[in-house]
């Protein structure tokens, strides 16, 4: 029971850290991270918060997993309650850092890089807790399992695909590219690689506290 509780706490902490990273990418104003670029575009069009749109978008990702795996749909549906928690955390962290002081472009770049590291650092304990994957990572894992690809590479592929859908949606609904800039591309390439780095360097530490 203590081990399960530790995993739940670790998973929840990972969600909060990841949500904080998403909010940092919004505040950097160089393009939101790929994991949230599609919800961000739709939040600019419809009267819903980024967290609320994130919940709806992740429900779509859950359906994609079910199509790919064609099995264990009950375990996939367990992701849904955690999606609500993530949406809540995104709205909470957006409020927490509502007016950051960013004096120039270099600070924007620094904040963008910090958001990449933060998102990856949130994804890592979420995956290692082995409770459930969130739909973004779950879709990458489904692709990894179905097509026998390394998770880090599958994660990069999912992120790049989200950027493409975000750009298309932005043109259709906003008639311009909104919220997708150089920071989005940086995150699309970096987050998966940083997750891989954390997996290679921190696994022994996490193992020592018996999370895996």
URLIN-V428333 format. One record per backbone hydrogen bond with DSSP energy under -0.5 kcal/mol. CO is the residue of the C=O (numbers start at 1). NH is the residue of the N-H. E is the energy in kcal/mol with one decimal. If there is no record, write none. Layout:
co = [CO,CO]
nh = [NH,NH]
e = [E,E]
//
This chain:
co = [1,2,3,4,5,6,7,8,9,10,11,12,13,14,15,16,17,18,19,20,21,22,23,24,25,25,26,30,30,33,33,34,34,36,37,38,39,40,41,42,46,49,50,51,52,53,54,55,56,57,58,59,60,61,62,63,64,65,66,72,73,74,76,77,78,79,80,81,82,83,84,85,86,87,88,89,90,91,92,93,95,97,100,104,105,106,107,108,109,110,111,112,113,114,115,116,117,118,119,120,121,122,123,124,125,126,127,134,135,136,137,138,139,140,141,142,143,144,144,150,151,152,153,154,155,156,157,158,159,160,161,162,163,164,165,166,167,168,169,170,170,170,171,176,179,179,181,181,182,183,184,185,186,187,189,190,191,192,193,194,195,196,197,198,199,202,203,204,205,206,206,207]
nh = [5,6,7,8,9,10,11,12,13,14,15,16,17,18,19,20,21,22,23,24,25,26,27,28,29,30,29,183,184,36,37,37,38,40,41,42,43,44,45,46,48,53,54,55,56,57,58,59,60,61,62,63,64,65,66,67,68,69,70,76,77,78,79,80,82,83,84,85,86,87,88,89,90,91,92,93,94,95,96,97,98,100,102,108,109,110,111,112,113,114,115,116,117,118,119,120,121,122,123,124,125,126,127,128,129,131,130,138,139,140,141,142,143,144,145,146,147,148,149,154,155,156,157,158,159,160,161,162,163,164,165,166,167,168,169,170,171,172,173,174,175,176,175,178,32,181,184,185,186,187,188,189,190,191,193,194,195,196,197,198,199,200,201,202,203,206,207,208,209,209,211,210]
e = [-2.6,-2.2,-2.0,-2.4,-2.6,-2.4,-2.8,-2.6,-2.5,-2.3,-2.1,-2.1,-2.5,-2.5,-2.6,-2.4,-2.1,-2.2,-2.3,-2.2,-1.9,-1.6,-2.4,-1.9,-0.6,-0.6,-1.0,-2.5,-0.7,-2.0,-0.7,-0.7,-0.6,-2.4,-2.1,-2.0,-2.1,-1.3,-0.8,-2.8,-2.3,-2.4,-2.1,-1.6,-1.6,-2.8,-2.4,-1.3,-1.2,-1.7,-1.9,-1.5,-1.9,-1.9,-2.0,-1.8,-2.2,-3.0,-1.9,-1.6,-2.2,-0.9,-1.7,-1.5,-0.6,-1.5,-1.4,-1.4,-2.4,-2.5,-2.2,-2.5,-2.5,-2.0,-2.3,-3.0,-2.3,-1.5,-2.1,-1.9,-1.2,-0.6,-0.7,-1.6,-2.5,-2.5,-2.5,-2.4,-2.6,-2.3,-2.1,-1.7,-2.2,-2.6,-2.7,-2.3,-2.5,-1.6,-2.4,-2.2,-1.0,-1.3,-2.4,-2.6,-2.0,-0.5,-1.1,-3.9,-2.8,-1.5,-2.8,-2.6,-2.4,-2.5,-2.9,-2.7,-2.7,-0.9,-1.2,-2.4,-2.8,-1.8,-2.2,-2.4,-2.4,-2.6,-2.1,-2.1,-1.9,-2.0,-2.4,-2.5,-2.5,-2.2,-2.7,-2.2,-2.1,-2.2,-2.8,-2.2,-0.8,-1.1,-0.7,-0.7,-2.7,-0.5,-0.7,-1.4,-2.3,-2.2,-2.3,-1.6,-2.6,-2.2,-0.7,-2.7,-2.5,-2.0,-2.0,-2.8,-2.4,-2.0,-2.2,-2.7,-0.7,-2.6,-2.5,-1.5,-0.9,-0.7,-1.6,-1.6]
//
